[in-house]
Amino acid sequence: MKREFHFKTSDIPIVGGRVYHLDLKPDELANNILIVGDPERVSFIAKEHFSRIEIDRSHRGLRTITGIARDTSQRVSIVTSGMGTPSLEIVLNEIIALNEIDFHTRTRKSVYDMLTVIRLGTSGSIQPDTELGTLIITEYAVGLDNTGFFYDCPYSEKNMEILEGKIRDAVDGSIPVNSRFKGKIYPYASRAHQDVTRALEREAKTLGVNFKRGITVTNSGFFANQGRTLSRVPLTVSEIDGVLSIVDTGIEGLRIENMEMEASFLLYFMGALGYRAGVVCVVIDNRREDRFIAQYERHTSDASKAALRALATL
């Protein structure tokens, strides 16, 4: 008989029946989840689009609101991921624990629910013809962070391997020969669940919202990692946004459209686990064109509505 694996207290800290960082009990998380970086965006979306709130919990800078979406009458949780894939790794693992682990026995359930997770974020476009406020629906994500390296997931299709190679070559070709990091930046690719991507496209089209499909690059930070020269330390990859904007992706009809800080690990990790995940981001700046919008609430609301409607169809 197969022996049950018991998760140690130090591996899954549970306090008062709640996971440690999100401070949630299993029944407080919905199967349909919106992930956002900014905790303030959680309350903004709930105020704009929920008819009823069941749970409103904040802990360690991570806010979760679970409630009923006004237009679809569906139970949805809006969860803060924080900024960057390291924070997201914590949040996603606790979401998985809430869904898959019996907190009383500390063993994995034999049966658990399907989760559908959509990241709703902001991003910078690297293409000059993309208007600010446009929604980018991610088809593939390529991580220039290293969070995914600690989960050994195989390629699910050849395009991922091709993308990794093309972006690795483009980035490495832009690093000076004498740099200590020459040949040491390795991307990892993943793909959004096709049901989620198609649903997001369909609902954005129905709502008349301006959107594009594309490839998203996830950076490990905001400044040098995305080509911004702010400190007195030289950049390893100068003008990385320009380098990426002209990469031939090898995938017909898809170019690298935007950069942000969470999509890669979400799609990589959730896809490997067999869950449905997708990404839609509002373009709020374009460094190539030196444009930025500070007030983007209307566009975030449009993206939220499309995402909530997409969840209701899946």
Secondary structure, DSSP 8 states (H G I E B T S, - for coil): --------TTTS-EETTEETTT---GGGS-SEEEEES-HHHHHHHHHHHEEEEEEEEEETTEEEEEEEETTT--EEEEEE--SSHHHHHHHHHHHHHHHHEETTTTEE-SS----EEEEEEEEEE-STT--TT-EEEEEEEEE-SSGGGGS----SSHHHHHHHHHHHHHHHHTS-TT-TTTT----EEEE--HHHHHHHHHHHHHHT--EEEEEEEE-SSSSGGGT---SSS--SSTTHHHHHHT---SSTT--EEEEESSHHHHHHHHHHTT-EEEEEEEEEEETTTTEE-S--HHHHHHHHHHHHHHHHH-
